[in-house]
Amino acid sequence: MRKLFFIITMILISSLSFAQKLTADEIMGNWESIDGDIKLKFEIFRQNKKYFGKLLWASNMFEADGKTPKKDFKNPDVKLKNRSRQNIVNITNLTFEDGEYSGGKLYNPTDGNFYNLKAKLTDINNLQFRGYMGVSLLGKTMKFRRIP
């Protein structure tokens, strides 16, 4: 019995030592949503040790013709109401600490609101965003997968 316990313990220790530890920059790249009513594609990039996201595409981004991007008409900043929703940087200031990204903001052009944002890579190709106002418990999580 001791021998079996020793073998199992050694297997667990060795598997933990080979576990992949993801670095902060692993979040960079292109991502698409895999859940939710509105489909999204983002490009995540780093600038001055913080991470930002550019909205590349959204299933509700275009006018009825399917080609013309909608304007950001619900933006609280009057100067930005006439800009296109496409390619806006609407994820800002995510910082990486202890395997998670936090302290970010998410601007939603659909409703014109800003949400607190945190994110976590569950593995190299899967990402979860949690947007919330006030308490994270009352927020919404969206799942994304890496795309080329």
C-alpha positions as CSV (number, residue, x, y, z in Angstrom):
1,M,0.0,0.0,0.0
2,R,2.8,2.4,0.8
3,K,4.5,1.6,-2.5
4,L,1.2,2.4,-4.4
5,F,0.8,5.7,-2.4
6,F,4.4,6.6,-3.2
7,I,4.0,5.9,-6.9
8,I,0.8,8.0,-7.1
9,T,2.4,10.9,-5.2
10,M,5.4,10.9,-7.6
11,I,3.2,10.8,-10.6
12,L,1.2,13.8,-9.3
13,I,4.3,15.8,-8.5
14,S,5.9,15.1,-11.9
15,S,2.7,16.0,-13.7
16,L,2.5,19.3,-11.8
17,S,6.1,20.1,-12.8
18,F,5.3,19.7,-16.4
19,A,2.1,21.8,-16.3
20,Q,2.1,24.7,-18.6
21,K,2.4,28.1,-16.9
22,L,0.9,30.7,-19.1
23,T,2.7,34.1,-19.3
24,A,1.0,37.5,-19.4
25,D,1.5,38.0,-23.2
26,E,-0.3,34.7,-24.0
27,I,-3.5,36.8,-24.1
28,M,-2.3,38.7,-27.2
29,G,-3.8,37.7,-30.5
30,N,-7.2,37.3,-32.1
31,W,-10.2,35.9,-30.3
32,E,-13.8,35.0,-31.2
33,S,-16.7,34.4,-28.9
34,I,-18.1,30.9,-28.6
35,D,-21.2,31.7,-26.5
36,G,-23.7,34.5,-26.2
37,D,-26.3,35.9,-28.5
38,I,-23.9,38.5,-30.1
39,K,-20.9,37.0,-31.8
40,L,-17.6,39.0,-31.4
41,K,-14.0,39.1,-32.7
42,F,-11.3,41.0,-30.8
43,E,-7.6,41.6,-31.2
44,I,-5.9,41.8,-27.9
45,F,-2.6,43.7,-27.7
46,R,-0.1,45.1,-25.2
47,Q,0.8,48.7,-24.6
48,N,2.9,50.0,-21.7
49,K,2.5,46.7,-19.7
50,K,-1.3,46.8,-20.0
51,Y,-3.6,44.9,-22.4
52,F,-6.2,46.4,-24.7
53,G,-8.7,45.0,-27.1
54,K,-9.9,46.2,-30.5
55,L,-13.3,45.2,-31.7
56,L,-12.7,43.7,-35.1
57,W,-16.2,42.4,-35.8
58,A,-19.6,41.9,-34.1
59,S,-22.7,40.2,-35.4
60,N,-24.7,43.3,-34.6
61,M,-22.1,45.8,-35.9
62,F,-23.6,46.5,-39.3
63,E,-26.6,48.3,-40.7
64,A,-29.3,46.5,-42.6
65,D,-27.2,46.3,-45.8
66,G,-24.7,44.1,-43.9
67,K,-21.7,46.1,-45.0
68,T,-21.9,49.6,-43.4
69,P,-20.7,49.6,-39.8
70,K,-23.1,51.3,-37.4
71,K,-22.0,54.5,-35.7
72,D,-21.2,54.6,-32.0
73,F,-24.3,56.8,-31.4
74,K,-24.8,55.7,-27.7
75,N,-21.3,56.8,-26.7
76,P,-21.6,59.2,-23.7
77,D,-18.8,61.3,-25.3
78,V,-20.6,63.5,-27.8
79,K,-17.4,63.8,-29.9
80,L,-17.4,60.0,-30.5
81,K,-21.0,59.4,-31.4
82,N,-20.2,59.7,-35.1
83,R,-17.3,57.2,-35.2
84,S,-17.6,53.7,-36.6
85,R,-18.1,50.8,-34.1
86,Q,-15.6,48.7,-36.1
87,N,-12.0,48.7,-34.9
88,I,-12.7,50.8,-31.7
89,V,-10.5,50.0,-28.8
90,N,-13.2,49.1,-26.2
91,I,-11.1,46.9,-23.8
92,T,-8.7,49.0,-21.8
93,N,-6.1,48.8,-19.0
94,L,-6.1,45.1,-18.2
95,T,-3.2,44.2,-16.0
96,F,-1.7,40.8,-15.3
97,E,-1.1,39.5,-11.8
98,D,-1.1,36.0,-10.3
99,G,-2.3,34.3,-13.5
100,E,-5.3,36.6,-14.0
101,Y,-6.0,39.9,-15.8
102,S,-7.9,42.5,-13.9
103,G,-8.5,46.3,-13.5
104,G,-9.8,46.6,-17.1
105,K,-12.7,48.4,-18.6
106,L,-15.0,47.3,-21.3
107,Y,-17.0,49.8,-23.3
108,N,-20.2,48.3,-24.9
109,P,-21.2,50.3,-27.9
110,T,-24.6,48.6,-27.9
111,D,-25.7,50.3,-24.7
112,G,-23.0,53.0,-24.3
113,N,-22.0,51.7,-20.8
114,F,-18.6,51.0,-19.3
115,Y,-18.1,47.8,-17.4
116,N,-15.4,46.6,-15.1
117,L,-13.5,43.7,-16.7
118,K,-11.4,40.8,-15.7
119,A,-10.1,37.9,-17.8
120,K,-8.5,34.6,-17.4
121,L,-6.8,32.2,-19.9
122,T,-8.1,28.7,-19.1
123,D,-5.5,27.4,-21.5
124,I,-3.5,28.8,-24.5
125,N,-6.5,28.8,-26.8
126,N,-9.4,29.6,-24.4
127,L,-10.2,32.9,-22.7
128,Q,-12.9,34.0,-20.4
129,F,-14.0,37.6,-19.9
130,R,-16.1,38.7,-17.0
131,G,-17.8,42.1,-17.3
132,Y,-19.6,43.6,-14.4
133,M,-20.8,46.8,-12.7
134,G,-19.9,47.0,-9.1
135,V,-19.6,43.4,-7.9
136,S,-18.2,40.7,-10.1
137,L,-20.8,38.3,-8.7
138,L,-23.5,40.2,-10.6
139,G,-21.6,40.2,-13.9
140,K,-21.6,38.1,-17.1
141,T,-18.9,35.8,-18.3
142,M,-18.2,35.3,-22.0
143,K,-16.0,32.6,-23.5
144,F,-13.6,33.1,-26.4
145,R,-11.3,30.9,-28.5
146,R,-8.1,31.9,-30.2
147,I,-8.3,32.3,-34.0
148,P,-5.6,32.9,-36.6
